Amino acid sequence: MRLRGEEFTGRTTEEAIERGLATLRKKRGDVDIEVLEEGKPANMLGMGGEDARVLITFQEIEEAEEDEPALDEAEVPRRPAAAREDAIDEGDAPPAYAEELVKGADALREILSLMGIEAEVLVNDRPEPQLEIEGQDLGLLIGRHGENLIALQQLVSLITSRRSAKTVYVAIDIEGYRHRREEQLREIARRVAGRVRATNQAVTLEPMLAYERRIVHLALQDDRDVRTESVGIDPNRRVVVLPKRAGPAPVRPQRSFSPTGPRPGYPRRPGTGSGRAPFRRTFGPRP
């Protein structure tokens, strides 16, 4: 038996619990539920709310799994090559300072104007350089789990980099959301670390954006009892918190398939749908 834990979200605590129980196919009496965040209701326009978060842990039987062909990297859905090359994520480039930050503010104002959003853009270089957006009902700009905010940051960073003739990253905060989210993630990391420390069992968090995973990793990097790993493929890449004396986080291999049948020159093997020989490919660690 081993302890397995997963984090789930919902508009309310009850919705998050029900979603987790349905996903795990468990009953309330079979699991341990810990409320990580109560959540915040949206306004009358359905904006500005924050999801509730719960951690559901339970005992499961460890079963030996049959080896399966690893997922062919060529079959993994990817963004177009140009988009991958142009995307600028936090940690991939130095932050924008002084003139670059001002250019970023100009670009952000242009974008908000085209979107028809009335808001004020402020330049704040302390303690960390970033742009701050202030206004009414800006929940749409933040998006679910901050996805719209991240996309906005990447767009502004790309425009600013081209106008500055060098690659820079422009951080953006909206009504203090970024700061609140970072504090939430650090608190979740501390609580989960305590659970792992007490049970000596790994806990898997819900899928997170790259910058969110980085915050969890940094929050626990100096912990003497636990360590963190990222497993899976975006957009379902997750952080696993493990005891330091435990083995690597288990990753169930995924099945590869060929929609076009066997390649020319490769005879179809009996009992298989492809003439290609199975192979495995190892992906390096990512944040």
TORKOL-4160 file (C-alpha; in steps of 0.2 Angstrom, whole numbers, padded with zeros to 4 digits, m for minus):
287
<pt num="1" X="0000" Y="0000" Z="0000"/>
<pt num="2" X="0006" Y="0018" Z="m0003"/>
<pt num="3" X="m0002" Y="0035" Z="0000"/>
<pt num="4" X="m0007" Y="0045" Z="m0015"/>
<pt num="5" X="m0012" Y="0063" Z="m0015"/>
<pt num="6" X="m0019" Y="0074" Z="m0028"/>
<pt num="7" X="m0025" Y="0092" Z="m0028"/>
<pt num="8" X="m0041" Y="0098" Z="m0036"/>
<pt num="9" X="m0050" Y="0114" Z="m0039"/>
<pt num="10" X="m0067" Y="0121" Z="m0041"/>
<pt num="11" X="m0078" Y="0136" Z="m0039"/>
<pt num="12" X="m0082" Y="0131" Z="m0021"/>
<pt num="13" X="m0074" Y="0119" Z="m0009"/>
<pt num="14" X="m0088" Y="0107" Z="m0011"/>
<pt num="15" X="m0087" Y="0107" Z="m0030"/>
<pt num="16" X="m0068" Y="0104" Z="m0029"/>
<pt num="17" X="m0071" Y="0089" Z="m0017"/>
<pt num="18" X="m0085" Y="0082" Z="m0029"/>
<pt num="19" X="m0073" Y="0084" Z="m0044"/>
<pt num="20" X="m0059" Y="0075" Z="m0035"/>
<pt num="21" X="m0070" Y="0061" Z="m0029"/>
<pt num="22" X="m0077" Y="0058" Z="m0047"/>
<pt num="23" X="m0060" Y="0059" Z="m0055"/>
<pt num="24" X="m0053" Y="0046" Z="m0042"/>
<pt num="25" X="m0069" Y="0036" Z="m0041"/>
<pt num="26" X="m0068" Y="0036" Z="m0023"/>
<pt num="27" X="m0081" Y="0039" Z="m0009"/>
<pt num="28" X="m0079" Y="0052" Z="0005"/>
<pt num="29" X="m0076" Y="0038" Z="0018"/>
<pt num="30" X="m0061" Y="0031" Z="0008"/>
<pt num="31" X="m0051" Y="0047" Z="0007"/>
<pt num="32" X="m0044" Y="0061" Z="0018"/>
<pt num="33" X="m0048" Y="0079" Z="0013"/>
<pt num="34" X="m0039" Y="0094" Z="0017"/>
<pt num="35" X="m0045" Y="0111" Z="0012"/>
<pt num="36" X="m0030" Y="0121" Z="0005"/>
<pt num="37" X="m0039" Y="0137" Z="m0001"/>
<pt num="38" X="m0057" Y="0142" Z="0003"/>
<pt num="39" X="m0059" Y="0151" Z="m0014"/>
<pt num="40" X="m0067" Y="0168" Z="m0018"/>
<pt num="41" X="m0084" Y="0170" Z="m0026"/>
<pt num="42" X="m0085" Y="0180" Z="m0042"/>
<pt num="43" X="m0094" Y="0196" Z="m0044"/>
<pt num="44" X="m0111" Y="0199" Z="m0052"/>
<pt num="45" X="m0102" Y="0199" Z="m0069"/>
<pt num="46" X="m0094" Y="0182" Z="m0066"/>
<pt num="47" X="m0077" Y="0189" Z="m0064"/>
<pt num="48" X="m0064" Y="0192" Z="m0051"/>
<pt num="49" X="m0066" Y="0175" Z="m0042"/>
<pt num="50" X="m0053" Y="0163" Z="m0036"/>
<pt num="51" X="m0055" Y="0144" Z="m0036"/>
<pt num="52" X="m0056" Y="0134" Z="m0020"/>
<pt num="53" X="m0042" Y="0120" Z="m0018"/>
<pt num="54" X="m0042" Y="0104" Z="m0009"/>
<pt num="55" X="m0030" Y="0090" Z="m0006"/>
<pt num="56" X="m0037" Y="0072" Z="m0007"/>
<pt num="57" X="m0026" Y="0058" Z="m0001"/>
<pt num="58" X="m0030" Y="0040" Z="0000"/>
<pt num="59" X="m0021" Y="0023" Z="0001"/>
<pt num="60" X="m0019" Y="0013" Z="m0015"/>
<pt num="61" X="m0012" Y="m0004" Z="m0019"/>
<pt num="62" X="0004" Y="m0004" Z="m0029"/>
<pt num="63" X="0003" Y="m0015" Z="m0044"/>
<pt num="64" X="0016" Y="m0020" Z="m0056"/>
<pt num="65" X="0013" Y="m0012" Z="m0073"/>
<pt num="66" X="0017" Y="m0020" Z="m0090"/>
<pt num="67" X="0029" Y="m0011" Z="m0100"/>
<pt num="68" X="0022" Y="m0001" Z="m0114"/>
<pt num="69" X="0030" Y="0008" Z="m0129"/>
<pt num="70" X="0034" Y="0026" Z="m0124"/>
<pt num="71" X="0025" Y="0040" Z="m0132"/>
<pt num="72" X="0033" Y="0045" Z="m0149"/>
<pt num="73" X="0039" Y="0063" Z="m0147"/>
<pt num="74" X="0033" Y="0066" Z="m0165"/>
<pt num="75" X="0015" Y="0062" Z="m0160"/>
<pt num="76" X="0015" Y="0074" Z="m0145"/>
<pt num="77" X="0004" Y="0090" Z="m0150"/>
<pt num="78" X="0016" Y="0105" Z="m0150"/>
<pt num="79" X="0014" Y="0123" Z="m0154"/>
<pt num="80" X="0021" Y="0129" Z="m0171"/>
<pt num="81" X="0040" Y="0130" Z="m0172"/>
<pt num="82" X="0039" Y="0149" Z="m0174"/>
<pt num="83" X="0029" Y="0151" Z="m0158"/>
<pt num="84" X="0040" Y="0140" Z="m0148"/>
<pt num="85" X="0055" Y="0150" Z="m0153"/>
<pt num="86" X="0047" Y="0167" Z="m0150"/>
<pt num="87" X="0039" Y="0163" Z="m0133"/>
<pt num="88" X="0048" Y="0171" Z="m0119"/>
<pt num="89" X="0045" Y="0163" Z="m0102"/>
<pt num="90" X="0050" Y="0169" Z="m0085"/>
<pt num="91" X="0068" Y="0163" Z="m0081"/>
<pt num="92" X="0072" Y="0162" Z="m0099"/>
<pt num="93" X="0077" Y="0180" Z="m0101"/>
<pt num="94" X="0083" Y="0194" Z="m0090"/>
<pt num="95" X="0070" Y="0205" Z="m0083"/>
<pt num="96" X="0066" Y="0222" Z="m0091"/>
<pt num="97" X="0073" Y="0237" Z="m0083"/>
<pt num="98" X="0072" Y="0256" Z="m0085"/>
<pt num="99" X="0069" Y="0260" Z="m0104"/>
<pt num="100" X="0064" Y="0242" Z="m0108"/>
<pt num="101" X="0051" Y="0243" Z="m0094"/>
<pt num="102" X="0044" Y="0259" Z="m0101"/>
<pt num="103" X="0043" Y="0252" Z="m0118"/>
<pt num="104" X="0034" Y="0237" Z="m0111"/>
<pt num="105" X="0021" Y="0249" Z="m0102"/>
<pt num="106" X="0018" Y="0257" Z="m0119"/>
<pt num="107" X="0015" Y="0240" Z="m0128"/>
<pt num="108" X="0004" Y="0235" Z="m0114"/>
<pt num="109" X="m0007" Y="0251" Z="m0115"/>
<pt num="110" X="m0008" Y="0248" Z="m0134"/>
<pt num="111" X="m0015" Y="0231" Z="m0131"/>
<pt num="112" X="m0027" Y="0236" Z="m0118"/>
<pt num="113" X="m0034" Y="0250" Z="m0129"/>
<pt num="114" X="m0036" Y="0237" Z="m0143"/>
<pt num="115" X="m0046" Y="0226" Z="m0131"/>
<pt num="116" X="m0057" Y="0240" Z="m0126"/>
<pt num="117" X="m0051" Y="0239" Z="m0108"/>
<pt num="118" X="m0050" Y="0254" Z="m0097"/>
<pt num="119" X="m0036" Y="0252" Z="m0085"/>
<pt num="120" X="m0021" Y="0261" Z="m0078"/>
<pt num="121" X="m0003" Y="0254" Z="m0081"/>
<pt num="122" X="0010" Y="0258" Z="m0068"/>
<pt num="123" X="0029" Y="0255" Z="m0069"/>
<pt num="124" X="0036" Y="0248" Z="m0053"/>
<pt num="125" X="0054" Y="0243" Z="m0051"/>
<pt num="126" X="0054" Y="0239" Z="m0033"/>
<pt num="127" X="0057" Y="0226" Z="m0026"/>
<pt num="128" X="0057" Y="0218" Z="m0043"/>
<pt num="129" X="0054" Y="0227" Z="m0060"/>
<pt num="130" X="0036" Y="0224" Z="m0066"/>
<pt num="131" X="0021" Y="0232" Z="m0073"/>
<pt num="132" X="0005" Y="0234" Z="m0063"/>
<pt num="133" X="m0012" Y="0235" Z="m0070"/>
<pt num="134" X="m0026" Y="0243" Z="m0060"/>
<pt num="135" X="m0044" Y="0245" Z="m0064"/>
<pt num="136" X="m0061" Y="0238" Z="m0062"/>
<pt num="137" X="m0067" Y="0220" Z="m0066"/>
<pt num="138" X="m0050" Y="0214" Z="m0073"/>
<pt num="139" X="m0054" Y="0195" Z="m0069"/>
<pt num="140" X="m0055" Y="0192" Z="m0088"/>
<pt num="141" X="m0037" Y="0198" Z="m0090"/>
<pt num="142" X="m0031" Y="0186" Z="m0077"/>
<pt num="143" X="m0041" Y="0171" Z="m0083"/>
<pt num="144" X="m0042" Y="0153" Z="m0075"/>
<pt num="145" X="m0027" Y="0150" Z="m0065"/>
<pt num="146" X="m0019" Y="0166" Z="m0072"/>
<pt num="147" X="m0017" Y="0158" Z="m0090"/>
<pt num="148" X="m0023" Y="0175" Z="m0098"/>
<pt num="149" X="m0010" Y="0184" Z="m0088"/>
<pt num="150" X="0004" Y="0173" Z="m0093"/>
<pt num="151" X="m0001" Y="0175" Z="m0111"/>
<pt num="152" X="m0002" Y="0194" Z="m0109"/>
<pt num="153" X="0016" Y="0194" Z="m0101"/>
<pt num="154" X="0023" Y="0183" Z="m0116"/>
<pt num="155" X="0015" Y="0195" Z="m0129"/>
<pt num="156" X="0021" Y="0211" Z="m0120"/>
<pt num="157" X="0039" Y="0203" Z="m0118"/>
<pt num="158" X="0040" Y="0198" Z="m0136"/>
<pt num="159" X="0035" Y="0216" Z="m0142"/>
<pt num="160" X="0047" Y="0224" Z="m0130"/>
<pt num="161" X="0061" Y="0213" Z="m0135"/>
<pt num="162" X="0059" Y="0217" Z="m0153"/>
<pt num="163" X="0058" Y="0236" Z="m0149"/>
<pt num="164" X="0073" Y="0235" Z="m0138"/>
<pt num="165" X="0083" Y="0224" Z="m0150"/>
<pt num="166" X="0087" Y="0212" Z="m0136"/>
<pt num="167" X="0077" Y="0198" Z="m0127"/>
<pt num="168" X="0069" Y="0204" Z="m0110"/>
<pt num="169" X="0055" Y="0197" Z="m0099"/>
<pt num="170" X="0042" Y="0209" Z="m0094"/>
<pt num="171" X="0033" Y="0204" Z="m0078"/>
<pt num="172" X="0015" Y="0210" Z="m0076"/>
<pt num="173" X="0004" Y="0210" Z="m0060"/>
<pt num="174" X="m0015" Y="0213" Z="m0060"/>
<pt num="175" X="m0023" Y="0220" Z="m0044"/>
<pt num="176" X="m0010" Y="0210" Z="m0034"/>
<pt num="177" X="m0015" Y="0193" Z="m0041"/>
<pt num="178" X="0003" Y="0188" Z="m0045"/>
<pt num="179" X="0008" Y="0191" Z="m0027"/>
<pt num="180" X="m0007" Y="0182" Z="m0020"/>
<pt num="181" X="m0005" Y="0167" Z="m0031"/>
<pt num="182" X="0014" Y="0165" Z="m0027"/>
<pt num="183" X="0010" Y="0166" Z="m0008"/>
<pt num="184" X="m0004" Y="0153" Z="m0011"/>
<pt num="185" X="0008" Y="0141" Z="m0020"/>
<pt num="186" X="0021" Y="0143" Z="m0006"/>
<pt num="187" X="0008" Y="0139" Z="0007"/>
<pt num="188" X="0002" Y="0124" Z="m0003"/>
<pt num="189" X="0020" Y="0118" Z="m0004"/>
<pt num="190" X="0023" Y="0120" Z="0014"/>
<pt num="191" X="0007" Y="0111" Z="0019"/>
<pt num="192" X="0010" Y="0097" Z="0006"/>
<pt num="193" X="0028" Y="0095" Z="0013"/>
<pt num="194" X="0022" Y="0093" Z="0030"/>
<pt num="195" X="0010" Y="0079" Z="0024"/>
<pt num="196" X="0024" Y="0070" Z="0015"/>
<pt num="197" X="0035" Y="0072" Z="0030"/>
<pt num="198" X="0022" Y="0065" Z="0042"/>
<pt num="199" X="0017" Y="0050" Z="0031"/>
<pt num="200" X="0034" Y="0047" Z="0021"/>
<pt num="201" X="0023" Y="0046" Z="0005"/>
<pt num="202" X="0024" Y="0056" Z="m0011"/>
<pt num="203" X="0010" Y="0068" Z="m0015"/>
<pt num="204" X="0006" Y="0074" Z="m0033"/>
<pt num="205" X="m0001" Y="0091" Z="m0036"/>
<pt num="206" X="m0013" Y="0096" Z="m0050"/>
<pt num="207" X="m0006" Y="0102" Z="m0067"/>
<pt num="208" X="0003" Y="0119" Z="m0066"/>
<pt num="209" X="0010" Y="0132" Z="m0077"/>
<pt num="210" X="0029" Y="0132" Z="m0079"/>
<pt num="211" X="0031" Y="0148" Z="m0067"/>
<pt num="212" X="0020" Y="0140" Z="m0054"/>
<pt num="213" X="0030" Y="0124" Z="m0054"/>
<pt num="214" X="0046" Y="0134" Z="m0052"/>
<pt num="215" X="0039" Y="0143" Z="m0037"/>
<pt num="216" X="0035" Y="0126" Z="m0028"/>
<pt num="217" X="0052" Y="0120" Z="m0032"/>
<pt num="218" X="0060" Y="0135" Z="m0025"/>
<pt num="219" X="0049" Y="0135" Z="m0010"/>
<pt num="220" X="0055" Y="0117" Z="m0005"/>
<pt num="221" X="0073" Y="0117" Z="m0012"/>
<pt num="222" X="0081" Y="0119" Z="0005"/>
<pt num="223" X="0070" Y="0107" Z="0014"/>
<pt num="224" X="0080" Y="0094" Z="0023"/>
<pt num="225" X="0066" Y="0081" Z="0022"/>
<pt num="226" X="0057" Y="0082" Z="0005"/>
<pt num="227" X="0062" Y="0085" Z="m0013"/>
<pt num="228" X="0052" Y="0089" Z="m0028"/>
<pt num="229" X="0051" Y="0083" Z="m0046"/>
<pt num="230" X="0041" Y="0088" Z="m0062"/>
<pt num="231" X="0033" Y="0074" Z="m0071"/>
<pt num="232" X="0022" Y="0073" Z="m0087"/>
<pt num="233" X="0020" Y="0083" Z="m0102"/>
<pt num="234" X="0012" Y="0100" Z="m0104"/>
<pt num="235" X="m0002" Y="0105" Z="m0101"/>
<pt num="236" X="m0003" Y="0091" Z="m0089"/>
<pt num="237" X="0014" Y="0093" Z="m0081"/>
<pt num="238" X="0014" Y="0091" Z="m0062"/>
<pt num="239" X="0025" Y="0093" Z="m0047"/>
<pt num="240" X="0027" Y="0078" Z="m0036"/>
<pt num="241" X="0033" Y="0081" Z="m0018"/>
<pt num="242" X="0043" Y="0066" Z="m0011"/>
<pt num="243" X="0053" Y="0061" Z="0004"/>
<pt num="244" X="0071" Y="0063" Z="0001"/>
<pt num="245" X="0075" Y="0045" Z="0004"/>
<pt num="246" X="0062" Y="0039" Z="m0008"/>
<pt num="247" X="0065" Y="0034" Z="m0026"/>
<pt num="248" X="0061" Y="0044" Z="m0042"/>
<pt num="249" X="0043" Y="0049" Z="m0045"/>
<pt num="250" X="0034" Y="0036" Z="m0054"/>
<pt num="251" X="0029" Y="0040" Z="m0072"/>
<pt num="252" X="0017" Y="0028" Z="m0081"/>
<pt num="253" X="0023" Y="0027" Z="m0099"/>
<pt num="254" X="0010" Y="0031" Z="m0112"/>
<pt num="255" X="0006" Y="0021" Z="m0127"/>
<pt num="256" X="0012" Y="0025" Z="m0145"/>
<pt num="257" X="0002" Y="0022" Z="m0160"/>
<pt num="258" X="0003" Y="0025" Z="m0179"/>
<pt num="259" X="m0013" Y="0031" Z="m0187"/>
<pt num="260" X="m0005" Y="0028" Z="m0205"/>
<pt num="261" X="0000" Y="0010" Z="m0202"/>
<pt num="262" X="0017" Y="0002" Z="m0205"/>
<pt num="263" X="0031" Y="0011" Z="m0213"/>
<pt num="264" X="0036" Y="0006" Z="m0231"/>
<pt num="265" X="0049" Y="m0008" Z="m0229"/>
<pt num="266" X="0043" Y="m0013" Z="m0211"/>
<pt num="267" X="0032" Y="m0028" Z="m0212"/>
<pt num="268" X="0017" Y="m0028" Z="m0200"/>
<pt num="269" X="0020" Y="m0039" Z="m0185"/>
<pt num="270" X="0007" Y="m0051" Z="m0180"/>
<pt num="271" X="m0005" Y="m0044" Z="m0166"/>
<pt num="272" X="0001" Y="m0026" Z="m0168"/>
<pt num="273" X="m0005" Y="m0011" Z="m0177"/>
<pt num="274" X="0011" Y="m0005" Z="m0183"/>
<pt num="275" X="0026" Y="m0011" Z="m0192"/>
<pt num="276" X="0038" Y="0000" Z="m0182"/>
<pt num="277" X="0048" Y="m0007" Z="m0169"/>
<pt num="278" X="0044" Y="0000" Z="m0152"/>
<pt num="279" X="0057" Y="0012" Z="m0144"/>
<pt num="280" X="0059" Y="0023" Z="m0129"/>
<pt num="281" X="0065" Y="0041" Z="m0128"/>
<pt num="282" X="0070" Y="0049" Z="m0112"/>
<pt num="283" X="0066" Y="0067" Z="m0110"/>
<pt num="284" X="0077" Y="0078" Z="m0099"/>
<pt num="285" X="0071" Y="0086" Z="m0083"/>
<pt num="286" X="0061" Y="0102" Z="m0084"/>
<pt num="287" X="0055" Y="0115" Z="m0071"/>
